[in-house]
Amino acid sequence: MQLVRVLPATKVAHLERDNARILCLKVPQRWKSPIDISPHADAAREAILSWFAQLGCSTAELERAERFDIGGYVGIPFPNLDLDQTTRIGKYLALWLLWDDVHVEELSSGWRIDAAAVLAGRQPANPSRFDAGWWQLMQEFRTRRSPAWIRRVCEVMKQWSDMAADEAKLEFRRRESGALPRFTEQLEMRIATIGMYGTACLLEEIHDDEPPASFYTHPIVQMLQYLSGKIVGLGNDMFSLAKDSVQGQLNLASTLMLESSVGVRDALATLVRLHDEAVAQFDQLAAQLWPWASMVYPGAQRWVQDLRVASLGFSLWESQAPRYTAHQIVEDGQVLAPRFTFFDSAPLEPGAPAPVVGLVG
């Protein structure tokens, strides 16, 4: 049973949007990069699609990737990179998304790239096109990053793969028996599988700068990574509700509707509130890192700011990517679509230097 009314975007152009404040995502201005999207986004997209074809992706997979808006997927969260970095990071993100769609969600293939094998140059036996892509990327990273970084990113990806498989099993169980996970359980799983733990590793590649282990083990740093996943995960399910409804997939909003007996507007409003609370908590915790963080890791303030921009950037991408906007939720003759507003906020973290924002390369 479809809980919400969903129409193709072409059928709702004449309808007004619901401008209720409860559907408004409120974000401090400092989270938003002054550069809306990388000037290298289009060139990176073409290079990545060509790379997918070289890996042996099928026509259907290439068409699916085209609908990702690959340029926006890398260019909005990471707007300050040069072309080489934009392409490298874009390959990682786009391969991850395509692999998840094609293999992981169908429980047909997990993470097979072992750090020891990467460091020793041993390719996995009988690699799939996705294994081959990951192997190529890891070999490229091996020439640029420390063995500790390779081990950490492979462990993060293995943990992500295992959690994504668990999430897929929940979906299969729901389809077979109708059993729904609890909202809180599904939210925690979404935070773990949205990919922000792996994205944090990419921040080090971007700046060729790896924090000491003591930075990542600090409880506040760990919580900032968790909150970044919560922010992006909630955004994902807000903006993908129409798509997920059409495809009959689990979504936080639809689970909340069934669990709490609320309508779609109230369910989306709850996700908006949780999103805004996570943004505020992120900033409150970040302010408590100083001066410790800058003494342990000189790049700490930049890392925190990059994580802000990437977290918001993925949500902005989710709000306009064709895979999400092809269908819209309609209620009472209006389109229900959360929207962003930005407001001036208090000064940055006490004791932290102002971020340097500009285009690299």
BELNOR-V472323 format. One record per pair of residues at least 24 apart in sequence whose ideal C-beta (glycine too) atoms are under 8 Angstrom apart, sorted by the first residue. I is the first residue (numbers start at 1). J is the second residue. D is the distance in Angstrom with one decimal. If there is no record, write none. Layout:
# BELNOR-V472323
i = (I;I)
j = (J;J)
d = (D;D)
This chain:
# BELNOR-V472323
i = (2;3;3;3;3;3;4;4;4;4;4;4;4;4;5;5;5;6;6;6;6;6;6;6;7;7;7;8;8;8;9;9;9;9;12;12;12;15;15;15;15;16;16;16;17;17;17;17;17;18;18;18;18;18;18;20;20;22;22;22;22;23;23;23;23;23;23;23;23;24;24;24;24;24;25;25;25;25;25;25;25;25;25;26;26;26;26;27;27;27;27;27;27;27;28;28;28;28;28;28;29;29;29;29;30;30;30;30;31;31;31;31;31;31;32;32;32;33;33;33;33;33;34;35;35;35;35;36;36;37;37;37;37;37;38;38;38;38;38;38;38;38;38;39;40;40;40;40;40;40;41;41;41;41;41;42;43;43;43;44;44;44;44;44;44;44;44;45;45;45;47;47;48;48;48;48;51;51;52;52;52;52;55;55;55;55;56;56;57;57;61;61;64;64;64;65;65;67;67;68;68;68;68;68;68;69;69;69;69;69;70;72;72;72;73;73;73;76;76;76;76;77;77;77;77;77;77;77;77;78;78;78;79;79;79;80;80;80;80;81;81;81;82;82;83;84;85;85;85;85;88;88;88;89;89;89;91;91;92;92;93;95;95;95;95;96;96;98;99;99;99;100;102;103;103;104;104;104;104;105;105;105;106;107;107;107;107;110;110;110;110;111;111;111;111;111;111;113;113;113;114;115;115;115;115;115;118;118;118;119;119;141;144;144;145;145;145;146;148;148;149;149;149;149;152;153;153;156;156;156;157;159;159;160;160;160;160;160;163;163;163;164;167;170;171;171;174;175;180;180;180;180;181;181;182;183;183;183;183;183;186;186;186;187;187;187;187;190;190;190;190;190;190;191;191;191;191;192;193;194;194;194;194;195;195;196;196;196;196;196;196;197;197;199;199;200;200;200;203;203;203;203;206;207;207;207;209;211;211;211;211;211;212;212;214;215;215;215;215;218;218;218;218;220;220;220;220;221;221;223;224;224;224;224;224;225;227;227;227;227;228;228;228;228;230;230;230;231;231;231;231;231;231;231;232;232;232;232;234;234;234;234;235;235;235;235;235;236;236;236;237;238;238;238;238;238;238;239;239;239;239;239;239;239;240;240;240;241;241;242;242;242;242;242;243;243;243;243;245;245;246;263;264;264;264;265;265;268;268;268;271;272;275;282;282;283;286;287;287;289;290;290;290;290;291;294;294;300;301;301;301;301;301;302;302;304;304;305;315;316)
j = (245;245;254;257;258;264;241;242;245;254;257;264;329;331;329;330;331;242;245;246;327;328;329;330;327;328;330;326;327;328;325;326;327;328;328;330;335;330;333;334;335;333;334;335;334;335;336;337;339;265;331;334;335;336;337;265;269;265;269;272;273;265;268;269;272;336;337;338;339;272;338;339;340;341;235;272;275;276;315;338;339;340;341;276;279;341;343;276;279;312;340;341;342;343;279;283;342;343;344;345;342;343;344;345;305;308;345;348;279;308;309;311;312;342;309;312;342;79;80;309;313;357;357;79;80;357;359;76;79;71;72;75;76;79;71;74;75;76;78;79;80;81;86;359;75;81;82;83;86;87;71;72;74;75;86;71;83;86;87;70;71;74;75;83;86;87;90;70;71;90;87;90;87;90;91;94;91;133;94;95;98;133;129;130;132;133;129;132;98;129;98;102;98;101;102;94;98;322;323;94;97;98;321;322;323;317;320;321;322;323;94;317;320;321;97;317;321;313;314;316;317;199;309;310;311;312;313;314;317;206;310;313;309;313;359;357;358;359;360;206;360;361;360;361;361;361;205;206;360;361;137;140;205;202;205;206;133;137;137;202;199;130;133;134;137;195;198;130;130;133;134;164;130;128;130;161;164;165;168;164;168;171;168;165;168;169;172;158;161;162;165;154;157;158;160;161;162;138;154;157;154;147;150;151;154;155;142;150;154;147;150;205;205;208;204;205;210;210;210;213;201;204;205;210;201;198;201;197;198;201;198;192;197;192;193;195;197;198;189;192;193;193;193;250;249;250;250;248;250;255;258;259;250;255;259;252;255;256;259;260;250;252;255;230;233;234;252;229;233;234;236;237;252;226;229;230;233;229;233;229;232;233;236;229;232;225;228;229;232;310;311;225;229;228;310;225;228;307;303;306;307;310;306;299;302;306;299;296;297;299;300;303;296;297;296;293;296;297;300;289;292;293;296;285;286;288;289;289;293;285;282;285;286;304;307;307;278;281;282;285;282;307;310;311;274;275;278;275;278;279;282;311;312;315;311;314;315;318;271;274;275;278;275;314;315;318;319;314;315;318;271;268;271;272;275;318;338;315;318;319;321;324;337;338;318;323;324;268;329;324;326;327;328;329;323;324;326;327;327;329;327;331;329;331;336;331;336;329;336;338;338;338;315;308;311;345;349;349;350;349;349;350;351;352;351;351;352;352;348;349;352;353;355;355;356;349;352;355;340;340)
d = (5.8;7.0;5.3;5.4;7.2;6.9;7.0;7.7;5.5;7.4;8.0;4.7;5.3;7.4;7.0;4.9;6.5;5.0;5.0;5.6;5.0;7.1;6.2;7.3;6.7;6.0;5.4;6.8;5.8;7.8;5.8;5.7;6.4;5.5;4.9;6.1;5.3;6.7;6.4;6.2;5.2;7.6;5.3;7.2;6.4;4.8;8.0;6.1;7.7;7.2;7.5;4.4;6.7;5.2;7.6;7.3;7.8;7.4;3.8;6.5;7.8;7.3;6.0;6.3;6.1;6.7;7.4;4.9;6.8;7.0;7.2;6.0;7.8;5.4;7.8;5.7;5.9;6.5;7.7;5.6;6.8;4.9;7.0;5.3;8.0;5.6;6.4;7.7;5.9;6.2;6.1;7.4;5.5;7.6;7.2;6.7;7.2;6.3;7.7;3.5;4.7;6.4;5.6;6.3;7.7;7.0;5.9;6.7;7.1;4.7;6.7;7.4;4.5;7.7;7.5;6.1;5.7;4.9;7.1;4.9;7.1;6.8;6.0;4.0;6.4;7.9;6.5;7.2;7.0;7.3;6.3;4.3;5.3;5.9;7.8;7.1;3.6;7.9;6.7;4.7;7.4;6.3;5.4;7.4;7.0;7.1;7.0;4.3;4.3;7.6;3.4;6.5;6.8;3.2;7.0;5.4;6.0;7.8;7.6;7.3;6.3;6.0;7.0;6.8;4.4;4.5;4.6;4.4;3.9;7.3;4.9;7.9;6.7;5.2;5.5;5.2;6.1;7.5;7.6;7.8;7.2;7.8;4.4;7.7;5.6;5.1;4.3;7.7;7.4;5.8;6.4;6.1;6.7;6.4;7.6;6.4;5.4;5.1;5.1;6.3;6.0;7.5;6.8;8.0;6.3;6.9;7.6;4.6;5.8;7.6;4.8;4.9;7.0;6.4;7.1;5.6;7.2;4.3;7.5;5.3;4.7;7.8;6.9;4.2;7.8;7.9;3.0;5.1;6.8;7.0;6.6;7.1;7.6;7.3;7.9;7.3;6.8;5.7;5.4;6.4;5.9;7.2;5.3;2.6;6.7;7.8;8.0;6.1;7.5;7.6;7.6;7.0;7.6;5.7;7.2;6.9;7.4;6.1;5.8;6.6;8.0;6.8;4.8;6.9;7.2;6.5;7.4;7.6;4.4;7.8;7.9;6.4;7.6;7.4;6.2;6.4;4.8;6.7;6.8;7.2;5.0;7.5;7.1;5.9;5.3;7.2;7.5;7.9;4.4;7.1;6.1;7.7;5.0;4.8;7.4;3.8;8.0;5.7;6.0;7.2;6.7;7.8;5.2;4.3;4.0;7.2;5.9;5.5;6.7;5.6;6.0;6.8;6.9;7.2;7.5;6.5;7.2;6.0;7.4;7.7;7.0;6.5;8.0;5.6;6.4;6.8;4.5;5.1;5.0;6.2;6.0;7.8;7.5;7.3;6.4;6.6;6.9;6.1;6.5;4.5;5.1;4.9;5.3;6.7;6.5;5.4;6.3;7.5;7.9;5.8;6.1;7.2;7.5;6.9;6.9;6.8;5.2;5.2;5.2;7.6;6.7;6.0;5.5;7.6;7.3;7.9;6.1;8.0;4.0;7.8;7.2;6.6;6.4;6.5;4.1;5.0;5.1;6.9;7.8;5.1;4.9;4.1;6.1;7.7;7.6;6.3;4.4;4.0;5.6;7.8;6.9;5.8;6.8;7.7;5.9;5.5;7.5;6.6;5.9;4.9;6.7;7.3;7.3;6.4;6.9;8.0;5.1;7.8;4.4;6.9;7.3;6.8;6.3;6.2;5.7;7.1;5.5;4.5;6.8;7.7;7.6;7.6;7.9;5.1;7.7;5.9;5.5;7.4;7.7;5.7;6.1;6.1;6.4;6.8;6.4;7.5;5.0;6.0;4.6;7.5;7.2;5.4;7.5;4.4;7.5;7.9;4.6;6.0;5.0;6.1;7.2;4.8;7.6;6.7;5.6;4.7;6.0;7.9;5.1;5.7;4.4;7.1;6.4;7.0;3.4;5.1;7.4;7.9;7.8;5.5;6.5;6.0;5.0;7.0;7.5;7.7;4.9;7.7;4.2;5.2;7.9;4.7;7.8;7.1;7.0;7.9;5.2;7.2;6.0;7.3;7.9;3.9;5.5;5.2;6.4;5.6;7.0;6.0;7.6;7.6;5.4;7.5;6.2;6.0;6.4;6.2;6.1;8.0;6.3;6.1;7.7;5.6;8.0;7.3;7.9;7.5;5.5;4.7;6.1;6.7;5.3;5.8;4.1;5.4;5.1;7.2;6.8;7.9;7.8;6.8;4.2;5.9;6.8;6.5;7.7;7.2;7.8;4.5;7.8;7.0)
